[in-house]
Amino acid sequence: MSRVAAIDCGTNSIRLLIAEPDGAGGLKVLDRRLEVVRLGQGVDATGEFHPAALQRTFAAVDQYAELIKNAEVPVESVHFVATSATRDVRNRDNFFAGIEERLGVLPDVISGETEARLSFTGALSRVTPAAEPVLVMDIGGGSTELITGSSAGNLHSAISLEVGSVRVTERFLKQNPVAEVDLVRAAAYVDELLAASGVDFGSIGTWIGVAGTVTTLAGVYLGLEQYDRERVHGAIIPLPSVDKQLHQLAAMTVDEIRALPSMHPGRADVITGGALVEARIAARLHVQDLIVSESDILDGIALQLIAGDTMPR
């Protein structure tokens, strides 16, 4: 299979990757897009997709469908993966019908474990860990994937925790700047989930972060005037800076966060929640740094499509 399109629809954003083989076992990226649609708006409280959230998501998919249709070289396979927000909602049939109408394929609602495995594959496609075991972290809007394994890509464990930037914000961080008591309550909640995860954080040799929360925080840490994928990929963030950044964001209003040069405006109101999850994981590790990867679950999906593998559930 030569040219493929992978779409990852999460709680906060929907992303597209059009790619083909690079001839060396990796990917040649032809197009990569992101739209913040907040599909998971209110899902934690209501158990249903909000009509406005569906409308925003369908509008983004319409754009992606046009890009796929009008690609200079035909796209041979499209795979639409839906993650945390879609797993348990009562009205997901409306979502399924809307996606099939626009793309001709049904969403594949993958398990948290499969999401984790694809993220690990994607991350290691462009990062070579220096020490083992490796921990790959993907902080989404509704869930956080923690995957441990070897530098050769062999998995040891894949855990999905029901906590992410949107969930933390909607449950605990309801005002900005964040009240200290709310920050403490949120940290205690995340700590409880991490303690029960079964991950041996103290043994980790390399920590890699992927996807929008981590890459956005990296762009802010680097002080970029505008977001730059090439500069963000491979960025090294010392552990003390992770906690420092959380407290800097917690002391800001949403408007102040939105005004940060490389901040995506659609992430401004939930990025502090994501930073809190990142900081609580950092507090359990003994490594020196966080390595940021721009390759993630999208790359994992595309690599499997190109290899002709059956997508795991």
C-alpha positions in Angstrom: 0.0 0.0 0.0 1.5 3.3 -1.0 -0.5 6.4 0.2 -2.7 6.3 3.3 -4.8 8.7 5.4 -5.0 8.3 9.1 -7.5 10.3 11.2 -7.3 10.4 15.0 -10.4 11.9 16.7 -10.0 12.4 20.4 -11.7 14.3 23.2 -10.2 17.7 22.3 -8.9 17.6 18.8 -9.2 15.8 15.4 -6.1 15.3 13.4 -5.2 14.1 9.8 -2.1 12.5 8.5 -1.6 11.7 4.8 1.6 9.8 4.3 3.5 7.2 2.1 6.5 5.0 2.8 9.9 6.8 2.9 11.7 3.7 1.6 13.5 3.1 4.9 10.7 1.6 7.0 9.3 5.0 8.0 6.9 7.6 6.8 7.1 10.5 4.3 4.6 13.0 5.6 2.6 14.6 2.8 0.1 16.5 4.9 -0.7 16.8 8.6 -3.6 18.9 10.0 -5.2 19.6 13.4 -8.5 21.1 14.4 -9.5 21.6 18.0 -13.2 20.6 18.0 -13.7 19.7 21.7 -15.8 16.6 20.8 -15.8 15.6 24.4 -17.5 18.9 25.6 -19.5 18.0 28.6 -19.3 14.2 28.0 -17.9 13.5 31.4 -21.0 15.0 33.0 -23.7 14.1 30.5 -22.6 10.9 28.9 -23.6 12.3 25.4 -22.0 14.3 22.6 -23.2 17.9 22.6 -24.9 18.9 19.3 -22.5 21.8 18.9 -19.5 19.5 19.4 -20.8 17.1 16.7 -21.3 20.1 14.4 -17.7 21.3 14.9 -16.3 17.8 14.4 -18.3 17.2 11.2 -17.1 20.6 9.8 -13.5 19.5 10.4 -14.1 16.1 8.8 -15.6 17.9 5.7 -12.3 19.7 5.3 -10.3 16.5 5.7 -12.6 14.6 3.2 -11.8 17.3 0.6 -8.1 17.1 1.2 -8.2 13.3 0.8 -10.4 13.5 -2.3 -8.2 16.1 -4.0 -4.9 14.6 -3.2 -2.5 14.8 -6.2 -1.9 11.0 -5.9 -4.9 9.0 -4.9 -5.2 7.9 -1.2 -5.6 4.1 -1.2 -6.8 3.6 2.4 -8.4 5.7 5.0 -8.6 4.7 8.7 -10.6 6.8 11.2 -9.7 6.1 14.8 -11.9 7.4 17.6 -10.6 7.3 21.1 -11.6 8.3 24.7 -14.6 10.5 24.1 -16.4 8.0 21.9 -16.1 4.8 23.9 -19.0 5.2 26.3 -21.4 7.9 25.0 -25.0 7.1 24.5 -25.5 8.9 21.2 -22.4 7.7 19.3 -24.6 6.3 16.5 -25.2 9.9 15.4 -21.4 10.4 15.3 -20.8 7.2 13.3 -23.4 8.1 10.7 -22.0 11.6 10.2 -18.4 10.3 9.7 -19.5 7.5 7.3 -21.5 10.0 5.3 -18.5 12.3 4.9 -15.6 9.8 4.5 -17.2 6.5 3.4 -15.7 4.7 6.4 -17.0 4.0 9.9 -15.0 5.2 12.9 -12.9 2.5 14.6 -13.5 2.9 18.3 -10.3 1.4 19.6 -9.6 0.4 23.2 -7.3 2.3 25.5 -4.7 -0.4 25.2 -4.7 -0.3 21.4 -4.4 3.5 21.5 -1.4 3.1 23.8 0.3 0.6 21.5 -0.2 2.8 18.4 1.2 5.8 20.3 4.3 3.8 21.3 4.9 2.6 17.7 4.5 6.1 16.4 6.8 7.7 19.0 9.7 5.3 18.5 9.5 5.7 14.7 11.4 8.9 15.0 13.0 8.8 18.5 15.9 6.5 19.5 15.9 6.1 23.3 19.2 6.1 25.1 18.1 4.0 28.1 15.5 1.4 29.0 12.8 0.9 29.9 11.1 3.5 27.8 7.9 5.3 29.0 5.8 6.9 26.2 3.1 9.3 27.6 0.2 10.6 25.6 -2.0 13.1 27.5 -5.3 13.5 25.6 -8.4 15.4 26.5 -10.2 12.5 28.1 -7.5 9.9 28.8 -3.8 9.5 29.3 -1.9 6.6 27.8 1.2 5.3 29.6 3.2 2.7 27.6 6.4 1.0 28.7 8.7 -1.1 26.5 12.1 -1.5 25.0 13.9 0.7 22.6 13.4 -2.0 20.0 9.6 -1.5 20.2 8.7 -4.5 22.4 5.9 -3.5 24.8 6.0 -4.3 28.5 2.7 -2.7 29.5 0.0 -0.4 28.0 -2.2 1.5 30.4 -5.0 3.9 29.7 -6.1 6.2 32.6 -9.4 8.0 32.5 -7.8 11.4 33.1 -6.8 14.1 30.6 -6.7 17.9 30.1 -10.4 18.3 29.5 -11.5 15.9 32.3 -9.2 17.5 34.8 -10.3 21.0 33.8 -14.1 20.2 33.9 -13.9 18.4 37.2 -11.4 20.6 39.2 -10.0 23.7 37.5 -13.1 25.7 36.9 -11.6 29.1 37.4 -8.4 30.9 36.1 -6.1 31.7 37.7 -6.5 28.3 39.4 -7.2 28.3 43.1 -4.5 26.5 45.1 -7.1 24.3 46.8 -8.3 23.2 43.4 -4.8 22.5 42.2 -4.2 20.3 45.2 -7.4 18.4 44.8 -6.7 17.7 41.1 -3.1 16.6 41.9 -4.4 14.2 44.6 -6.9 12.7 42.1 -4.2 12.2 39.4 -1.8 10.8 42.0 -4.3 8.2 43.0 -4.8 7.0 39.5 -1.0 6.9 38.8 -0.4 5.0 42.0 -2.9 2.3 41.0 -1.6 2.2 37.4 0.9 -0.6 38.0 3.6 1.4 36.2 7.1 1.2 37.8 7.9 4.9 37.3 11.1 4.7 39.3 12.7 2.2 36.9 12.1 4.3 33.7 15.2 5.1 31.7 13.7 7.3 29.0 10.6 9.4 29.1 9.0 10.4 25.8 5.9 12.6 25.5 3.7 12.7 22.4 0.5 14.5 21.1 -1.1 17.9 21.5 -0.8 18.6 25.2 2.9 17.8 25.4 3.9 19.4 22.1 1.9 22.6 23.0 3.6 22.8 26.4 7.0 22.2 24.7 6.4 25.1 22.2 5.6 27.4 25.2 8.7 26.2 27.1 10.9 26.9 24.0 9.5 30.4 23.8 8.5 29.9 20.1 7.0 33.0 18.4 4.9 30.6 16.5 4.5 26.8 16.6 7.2 25.0 14.7 6.9 21.2 14.5 10.6 20.7 13.5 11.8 22.7 16.5 9.4 21.0 18.9 10.3 17.5 17.8 13.2 16.2 19.9 13.0 19.0 22.4 14.5 18.2 25.8 12.7 19.6 28.8 14.4 19.2 32.2 12.1 17.7 34.9 12.1 20.7 37.2 10.9 22.9 34.3 7.7 20.7 34.0 6.5 21.6 37.5 7.6 25.2 37.1 5.5 25.5 33.9 2.4 24.1 35.6 2.5 26.7 38.3 3.2 29.5 35.8 0.1 28.5 33.8 -2.0 28.0 36.9 -1.3 31.6 37.9 -2.5 33.0 34.5 -6.0 33.8 33.1 -7.2 32.0 30.0 -6.8 35.2 28.0 -3.1 35.4 29.2 -2.5 31.8 28.2 -4.2 32.3 24.9 -1.9 35.2 24.2 1.2 33.1 24.5 2.8 33.2 21.0 2.8 29.5 20.2 -0.4 28.6 22.1 -3.2 27.0 20.1 -6.2 29.1 21.0 -8.4 26.0 21.3 -6.2 24.6 24.0 -5.8 27.6 26.2 -8.6 26.8 28.6 -7.5 23.2 29.2 -3.7 23.3 28.9 -3.2 23.8 32.6 -5.1 20.6 33.3 -2.8 18.8 30.9 0.3 20.4 32.5 -0.9 19.1 35.8 -1.1 15.5 34.6 2.4 15.9 33.0 3.8 17.3 36.3 2.4 14.5 38.5 4.0 11.9 36.2 7.3 13.8 36.3 7.2 13.8 40.1 7.4 9.9 40.1 10.3 9.6 37.7 14.1 9.6 38.2 15.1 10.5 34.7 16.6 13.9 34.0 14.4 15.1 31.1 11.3 14.7 29.0 11.9 14.1 25.3 9.1 15.5 23.1 8.1 13.6 19.9 5.9 14.9 17.1 5.4 11.3 16.0 2.5 9.7 17.7 -0.7 7.6 17.3 -1.3 9.0 13.8 2.1 7.7 12.7 1.4 4.4 14.3 -1.9 4.1 12.4 -0.3 5.0 9.1 2.6 2.6 9.5 0.2 -0.3 10.2 -1.9 0.7 7.1 1.2 0.7 4.9 2.3 -2.6 6.3 -1.1 -4.0 5.5 -1.6 -5.2 9.1 -5.0 -5.7 10.5 -5.8 -2.9 13.0 -6.0 -4.2 16.5 -9.1 -3.5 18.6 
